[in-house]
Amino acid sequence: MQDGDNISEFKADKQNIIENIELNIWEALIPVVILMGMLAYNVFFVEDQEWFGTYTNQIILLLGGGVAAVVGFFNKVSINIMLSEIWENLKSVFIPIMILFLVGALAGTWLVSGVIPAMVYYGLQVLSPEIFLPASVVIAAIISIATGSSWTTSATVGIALVGIGTALGINPGMIAGAVISGAYFGDKMSPLSDTTNLAPAMAGTDLFTHIKYMTITTVPTIIITLIVFGILSFTITTTGRSDVSNLLETINTTFNITHWLFLVPLAVIGLILLKTKPLIALSAGILLAAVFAFIFQPDILNSLGTSKLSSIFTSIFTDTQITTENEKLNDLFSAGGMKGMLWTIYLILCAMVFGGIMDGIGALSRITSALLSVATSVFGLFATTVISCLGLNVIASDQYLAIVIPGKMFKKAFEDKGLAPENLSRTLEDSGTVTSVLIPWNTCGAYQSSVLGVGVGEYFIYAVFNWLSPFTTLFFAAFSIKIRQLKSSNSK
C-alpha cells in the first residue's frame, strides 16, 4: 500500500499526466541532473552529510524544485499550474503524514506500556541467532500478506524484530533488510494492498490474474532472499546466550512483563484485517497502550514525569528514554514520539514539492516518452518500463506515480508488441512497488528508515528482495520465460 502502503487514500489512477510540447528531453533532465549532483556531493564530500545543516536533503530537494520551476518558466508553464500540481502532491501525502505522526506516538506508548519490551523479552527466548534473519523475513511476509500493508508490518512486528535482533547483537541493517524484504513480498502479493490493485488497473488486467502471474518472478526472488539470509545467519557474530540471559533479567526487573501486553499489537493487526481505516487502527493502538501503561507499568510512568498522565503525553509527543542497567537496552528503549517524525515529514513534503513541479512542467511525461521511443524490442520494452519505474521513484518520490505514469504510458506499447497486460502489471510491481523503499527521500524510504530506526544506506544492500526483483523480471524477459502473449492470455 502506499507503500506508502495501504495507507493513502490518494486516487492515483485518476491522476492526469501533464505533457508540454515546448519542453525537450534535455531541458527535462536539467533539474534531475542538478538534484542528483547536489545529493551526490552531499553524500561523498560533506562531513556528516550536513551541507546545509540538519535539513540538508530537504533543502536540496527544494533547490531542485526551484531549478525545475525556472525550466518551466522558460517553457511557458505558468506558476499556477506548478502550484496546482504541488498542491495535488501535498494532498496525496496527507494520510501518510498523519500515519507517521501516529506511528511516532505508537512507538512511544508501546515503549512505556511495556509492549515493545515484552516483544523483545519473549522474542529473545524464541528466535535464536541461527534462524533470526530468515525467520524475520517469513514473519514480516505473513503479517504483510494478512494486512496488505508493509507500513503496518514495520510499525508492529518490524519494530519488535529490530529490537530483538539488536539485543542479540545482529547488525540493524541486516534486520531491517530482512523485515523490509518480507514486508514488501507480502504487500506485493496481498489482494488487500492498494498497489496490488492499482497495477492491474493501470495495465488493463484483473487482480487475481495479476497476482497469479506475479508468482512467476516473485517466488524465485523470495526463495533467493531466504537463502541469502540463511547464509548470512551463519556469518554473523552475536552476543551469545549468556548475554541474552542478562538482557532478559534486566528487562524483567525494569518492566512488568506479561502476555497480556500482546493484546495491543494483536488489536491493531485485527483492526487492519477488518479493513478499519489505518488512522483509526493506529489511534486505537495508542489509546490501548496508554491504558495498559497505567495498569501494568505505573512505576515506569512515575519515573518519567510529574504524573502518570504527563508521562503518557510525553511518550506521545516528545522524547522518551527509559534507563536500565544495560547500555544496549538504553539505546533500544528510547522513542521520539511525534516529534521524532518531523525530519521525515519535512523530507516527504519537500520531495512532493520537487515532484509536483517536475510533473507540472511536463518533465515526467517527457522523460518517460523519451524512454519509450527507444524500446524497439520486447526486452527493450520491459527494460524501459523498469527504468521508468525506478526513475520516477527517484524523481517523483512517490510510489503511486512510479506505477501510474509508466502504466499509462506503456499500456499501448505492450499491446502493440502482442503482450498480455499482466506482463506490464507484473513489471510495474517488480520495479515500481518494491524499489520505492530504496530511495531515502521517497515516501516509502523515508517512512521505513524512520520507523525502523535504520537509515536507507544501512539496509539497502540487505533489502535483497527489493533490489533483486527488477533484475528477476528483466532476466525472465531476456530469456522469454513465461512471457504471456496477448492472443493466448485468456486461454492460460
C-alpha positions in Angstrom: 0.0 0.0 0.0 1.1 3.5 -0.3 3.7 1.7 0.1 3.1 4.4 1.5 1.3 1.5 1.6 -2.0 0.9 2.4 -2.2 3.8 3.7 -3.1 6.5 1.4 -6.4 7.3 0.0 -4.8 9.1 -2.9 -6.6 8.1 -6.1 -3.5 7.8 -8.2 -5.4 6.1 -11.0 -7.3 9.3 -11.6 -4.0 11.3 -11.9 -3.6 13.3 -15.1 -0.2 13.2 -16.9 0.8 16.7 -18.0 2.5 17.0 -21.3 4.4 20.0 -22.6 5.3 20.1 -26.2 7.6 23.1 -25.5 9.9 21.1 -23.3 12.6 18.9 -24.8 14.3 15.9 -23.1 17.5 17.8 -22.3 15.6 20.5 -20.5 13.5 18.0 -18.7 16.7 16.3 -17.4 18.3 19.6 -16.1 16.6 19.5 -12.7 17.3 15.8 -12.3 21.0 16.1 -13.1 21.3 19.1 -10.7 19.4 17.3 -8.0 21.4 14.1 -8.3 24.6 16.2 -8.4 23.8 18.0 -5.2 22.8 14.8 -3.4 26.0 13.0 -4.5 28.1 16.0 -3.5 26.5 15.9 -0.1 27.0 12.2 0.4 30.6 11.9 -0.8 32.2 15.3 0.0 30.4 16.8 3.0 31.3 15.6 6.5 28.3 14.2 8.4 26.2 14.9 5.3 25.0 18.2 6.7 25.9 20.6 3.9 23.0 22.9 4.9 22.6 21.7 8.5 20.2 19.1 9.8 17.8 19.5 6.9 20.3 19.3 4.0 18.3 16.8 2.0 15.1 18.8 2.3 16.9 22.0 1.2 18.5 20.2 -1.8 15.0 18.9 -2.9 13.6 22.4 -2.7 16.6 23.8 -4.7 16.0 21.1 -7.3 12.3 22.2 -7.4 13.5 25.8 -7.9 15.6 24.7 -10.9 12.6 22.8 -12.3 10.4 25.9 -11.9 13.0 28.1 -13.8 13.0 25.5 -16.6 9.2 25.6 -16.6 9.1 29.4 -16.9 11.4 29.3 -19.9 8.9 26.8 -21.5 5.7 28.8 -21.0 4.4 27.0 -17.9 2.5 29.2 -15.6 3.2 29.4 -11.8 -0.5 28.4 -11.2 0.0 25.1 -13.0 3.1 24.3 -10.9 1.4 25.3 -7.7 -1.6 23.3 -8.6 0.5 20.1 -9.1 2.4 20.8 -5.9 -0.9 21.1 -4.0 -2.1 17.8 -5.6 1.1 16.1 -4.5 0.8 17.5 -1.0 -2.8 16.4 -0.7 -1.7 12.9 -1.7 0.6 12.5 1.3 -1.8 13.9 3.9 -2.8 10.5 5.1 0.7 9.1 5.1 1.9 12.1 7.1 -0.8 11.6 9.7 0.2 7.9 9.9 3.8 8.9 10.5 2.7 11.1 13.4 0.6 8.2 14.8 3.5 5.7 14.4 5.7 8.1 16.4 3.1 8.2 19.1 2.7 4.4 18.8 6.4 3.8 19.4 6.4 6.0 22.5 3.3 4.5 24.1 4.2 0.9 23.2 7.5 1.6 25.0 6.2 3.0 28.2 3.3 0.4 28.3 5.9 -2.5 28.1 4.6 -3.8 24.7 7.9 -3.4 22.9 10.0 -4.7 25.9 7.6 -7.7 26.1 8.1 -8.4 22.4 11.8 -8.3 22.9 11.7 -10.4 26.1 9.7 -13.2 24.6 11.4 -12.9 21.2 14.8 -13.4 22.7 13.7 -16.7 24.1 12.1 -18.0 20.8 14.2 -16.5 18.0 17.8 -17.8 18.2 20.6 -16.0 16.2 20.9 -19.0 13.9 17.4 -18.6 12.4 16.7 -15.0 13.2 17.2 -13.4 9.8 15.2 -15.8 7.6 12.6 -16.1 10.4 12.2 -12.3 10.3 11.6 -12.4 6.5 8.9 -15.1 7.0 7.2 -13.3 9.9 7.1 -10.0 8.1 5.8 -11.6 4.9 2.9 -13.4 6.8 1.8 -10.2 8.6 2.1 -8.2 5.4 0.0 -10.7 3.3 -2.6 -10.7 6.0 -2.8 -6.9 6.3 -1.9 -5.8 2.8 0.4 -3.2 4.3 4.2 -3.1 4.6 3.8 0.1 6.6 1.6 -1.7 9.3 4.0 -4.6 9.3 7.0 -2.3 10.1 5.1 -0.4 12.7 4.2 -3.6 14.6 6.4 -6.7 14.2 9.1 -4.7 12.4 9.9 -2.6 15.4 9.9 -5.7 17.6 12.2 -7.7 15.3 14.7 -4.8 15.1 14.6 -4.6 18.9 15.1 -8.4 19.4 17.8 -8.6 16.8 19.7 -5.6 18.1 19.6 -7.2 21.6 21.1 -10.4 20.0 23.9 -8.2 18.6 22.9 -8.6 14.9 23.6 -5.7 12.5 20.5 -3.5 12.5 20.9 -3.0 8.7 20.6 -6.8 8.2 17.5 -6.9 10.4 15.8 -4.0 8.7 16.6 -5.6 5.3 15.0 -8.8 6.3 11.9 -7.1 7.6 11.6 -4.9 4.5 12.1 -7.9 2.2 9.4 -9.9 3.9 7.1 -6.9 4.2 7.2 -5.9 0.6 6.9 -9.5 -0.6 3.6 -9.7 1.4 2.5 -6.3 0.4 3.1 -7.1 -3.3 1.2 -10.4 -3.2 -1.7 -9.4 -0.9 -5.1 -8.7 -2.6 -5.6 -6.2 0.2 -2.8 -4.0 -0.9 -3.7 -0.9 -2.9 -0.6 -1.1 -5.1 -1.5 -4.7 -5.9 -4.9 -3.4 -7.1 -3.5 -0.3 -8.8 -1.0 -2.1 -11.1 -3.5 -4.3 -12.9 -6.0 -1.4 -13.1 -3.3 0.6 -14.9 -2.3 -2.3 -17.2 -5.8 -3.5 -18.0 -6.0 -6.9 -16.4 -7.8 -8.2 -13.3 -6.5 -8.6 -9.7 -6.1 -12.3 -9.4 -4.7 -12.9 -12.9 -2.1 -10.2 -11.9 -1.3 -11.9 -8.5 -1.0 -15.4 -10.1 1.3 -14.1 -12.9 3.5 -12.3 -10.3 4.3 -15.6 -8.6 6.4 -16.5 -11.6 9.1 -13.8 -10.7 8.2 -13.2 -7.1 8.6 -16.8 -5.7 12.1 -17.3 -7.1 13.1 -13.9 -5.8 11.9 -14.6 -2.2 13.5 -18.0 -2.3 16.9 -16.5 -3.2 16.3 -13.9 -0.5 15.7 -16.6 2.2 18.8 -18.4 1.0 20.9 -15.2 1.3 19.7 -14.5 4.8 20.2 -18.2 5.8 23.8 -17.9 4.7 24.2 -14.5 6.5 22.9 -16.2 9.7 26.0 -18.4 9.7 28.4 -15.5 9.2 27.2 -13.1 11.9 28.7 -12.8 15.4 26.1 -12.5 18.1 26.3 -11.7 21.8 25.8 -15.3 22.9 23.2 -16.9 25.2 24.8 -15.7 28.4 24.4 -12.1 27.4 20.8 -12.8 26.4 20.2 -14.1 30.0 21.5 -10.8 31.3 19.2 -8.9 28.9 16.2 -11.0 29.9 16.9 -10.3 33.6 17.3 -6.6 33.1 14.0 -6.3 31.0 12.1 -8.3 33.6 13.3 -6.2 36.5 12.6 -2.9 34.7 9.2 -3.7 33.3 6.2 -5.7 34.4 6.3 -8.3 31.6 3.1 -10.2 30.8 1.5 -12.0 27.9 -1.5 -9.6 28.3 0.6 -6.9 26.6 0.4 -8.7 23.3 -3.3 -7.7 23.1 -2.2 -4.3 22.0 -0.4 -5.2 18.7 -3.0 -8.0 18.1 -5.8 -5.5 18.3 -4.1 -3.2 15.8 -3.5 -6.1 13.3 -7.0 -7.3 13.9 -8.5 -3.9 13.1 -6.4 -3.7 9.9 -7.6 -7.2 8.9 -11.2 -6.0 9.4 -10.4 -3.2 6.9 -10.6 -0.5 9.6 -9.1 2.8 8.4 -5.3 2.9 9.4 -5.7 6.2 11.2 -8.4 4.6 13.4 -6.5 1.4 13.9 -3.3 3.1 14.9 -5.1 5.6 17.2 -6.8 2.6 18.9 -3.3 1.1 19.4 -2.1 4.3 21.0 -5.1 4.6 23.4 -5.0 0.9 24.3 -1.3 1.1 25.0 -1.8 4.2 27.2 -4.4 2.3 29.3 -2.1 -0.7 29.6 0.7 1.6 30.7 -1.5 2.8 33.7 -2.3 -0.9 34.5 1.0 -2.6 34.1 3.7 0.0 34.2 2.8 2.5 37.0 6.5 2.7 38.2 7.8 3.5 34.8 5.2 6.3 34.4 6.1 7.7 37.8 9.8 7.7 36.9 9.3 9.6 33.7 7.3 12.7 34.8 5.5 14.5 37.5 2.4 12.4 37.0 1.4 9.3 35.1 -0.8 11.3 32.7 2.1 13.7 31.9 4.4 10.7 31.2 1.8 9.4 28.7 1.6 12.7 26.9 5.4 12.9 26.8 5.6 9.5 25.2 3.1 10.5 22.6 4.5 13.9 21.6 8.3 14.1 22.5 11.3 12.1 23.5 11.1 9.2 26.0 14.2 7.4 27.5 13.9 4.5 29.9 17.2 3.9 31.6 18.3 0.4 32.6 21.5 -1.2 33.9 22.3 -2.4 30.3 23.7 0.2 27.9 22.4 -1.8 24.9 18.9 -1.7 26.2 19.2 2.0 27.0 19.7 2.6 23.3 16.8 0.3 22.4 14.3 1.7 25.0 14.1 5.2 23.6 11.5 6.8 21.4 11.0 10.2 19.8 7.2 10.3 19.7 5.5 12.6 17.1 8.4 15.0 17.4 10.8 12.3 16.2 8.9 12.0 12.9 9.3 15.7 11.9 12.5 15.3 10.0 10.9 12.5 7.9 7.8 14.5 7.3 9.7 17.6 6.2 11.6 15.3 3.8 8.4 14.0 2.3 6.9 17.5 1.9 10.0 18.8 0.1 10.0 15.7 -2.2 6.4 16.3 -3.0 7.2 19.9 -4.0 10.0 18.8 -6.3 7.9 16.0 -7.8 4.9 18.4 -8.2 6.9 20.9 -10.1 8.5 18.3 -12.3 5.1 16.9 -13.2 3.6 20.4 -13.7 6.2 21.5 -16.2 5.7 18.2 -18.1 9.2 16.8 -17.3 8.0 13.5 -16.0 6.0 12.8 -19.2 8.8 13.9 -21.4 11.4 11.7 -19.8 9.1 8.7 -19.9 8.2 9.3 -23.6 11.9 9.5 -24.4 12.5 6.1 -22.8 9.5 4.6 -24.7 10.9 5.8 -28.0 14.0 3.7 -27.7 12.1 0.5 -26.8 12.3 -1.4 -30.1 12.4 -5.0 -28.9 10.3 -6.9 -26.4 13.2 -6.9 -23.9 13.8 -3.2 -24.6 10.2 -2.5 -23.7 10.5 -4.4 -20.4 13.8 -2.6 -19.7 12.4 0.9 -20.3 9.4 0.1 -18.1 11.7 -0.9 -15.3 14.0 2.2 -15.8 10.9 4.4 -15.9 9.6 3.0 -12.6 13.0 3.3 -10.9 13.5 6.8 -12.3 10.1 8.0 -11.1 10.7 6.6 -7.6 13.8 8.8 -7.6 12.3 11.9 -9.3 8.7 12.0 -8.2 9.5 10.5 -4.8 6.1 8.7 -4.8 5.4 5.0 -5.3 2.0 5.6 -6.8 3.3 7.8 -9.6 6.0 5.2 -10.3 3.2 2.8 -11.1 0.6 5.2 -12.7 2.8 7.1 -15.2 4.6 4.1 -16.7 1.3 2.1 -16.6 -0.5 4.8 -18.6 2.4 5.5 -21.0 3.4 1.9 -21.8 0.0 0.2 -21.9 -0.4 0.6 -25.7 3.2 -0.3 -26.4 2.7 -3.7 -24.7 -0.5 -4.2 -26.7 1.4 -3.4 -29.9 4.0 -6.0 -29.1 1.3 -8.6 -28.6 2.0 -8.9 -24.9 -0.8 -9.7 -22.4 -1.5 -6.8 -19.9 -0.3 -8.9 -17.0 3.2 -8.5 -18.3 3.0 -4.8 -17.7 1.3 -5.0 -14.4 3.9 -7.5 -13.1 6.7 -5.3 -14.3 5.2 -2.3 -12.6 5.1 -4.1 -9.3 8.6 -5.7 -9.7 10.2 -2.4 -10.3 7.8 0.3 -9.0 6.3 -1.0 -5.8 9.3 -2.7 -4.2 12.1 -0.2 -5.1 10.4 2.8 -3.6 11.8 1.8 -0.2 15.4 2.0 -1.5 15.2 5.8 -2.1 15.8 7.9 1.0 13.6 10.8 0.0 10.8 8.6 -1.4 7.8 8.5 0.9 8.4 4.7 1.5 12.2 5.0 2.1 11.6 7.9 4.5 8.9 6.1 6.3 10.7 2.7 6.7 14.0 4.2 7.8 12.2 6.5 10.4 10.0 3.7 11.8 12.7 1.0 12.0 15.4 3.5 13.1 17.8 2.3 10.4 19.0 4.5 7.5 18.3 3.5 3.9 22.1 3.4 3.3 22.4 0.9 6.2 19.7 -1.5 5.0 19.9 -1.0 1.2 22.2 -3.9 0.4 20.3 -6.2 2.8 16.9 -5.4 1.3 17.6 -8.3 -1.1 14.1 -8.9 -2.3 13.6 -5.3 -3.2 16.7 -4.7 -5.3 16.7 -8.2 -6.8 13.1 -8.0 -8.1 13.8 -5.7 -11.1 16.7 -7.9 -12.1 14.5 -11.0 -11.9 11.8 -9.5 -14.1 14.5 -8.5 -16.7 16.1 -12.0 -16.6 12.7 -13.6 -17.4 12.1 -11.1 -20.2 15.6 -11.5 -21.7 15.2 -15.3 -22.0 11.4 -15.1 -22.8 10.5 -17.2 -19.8 6.7 -17.2 -19.1 6.1 -14.1 -21.2 2.4 -14.4 -22.0 1.2 -13.3 -25.4 -2.0 -11.3 -25.8 -3.7 -13.7 -28.1 -3.4 -16.6 -25.6 -3.9 -14.6 -22.4 -7.4 -15.8 -22.0 -6.6 -19.4 -22.6 -4.0 -19.8 -19.9 
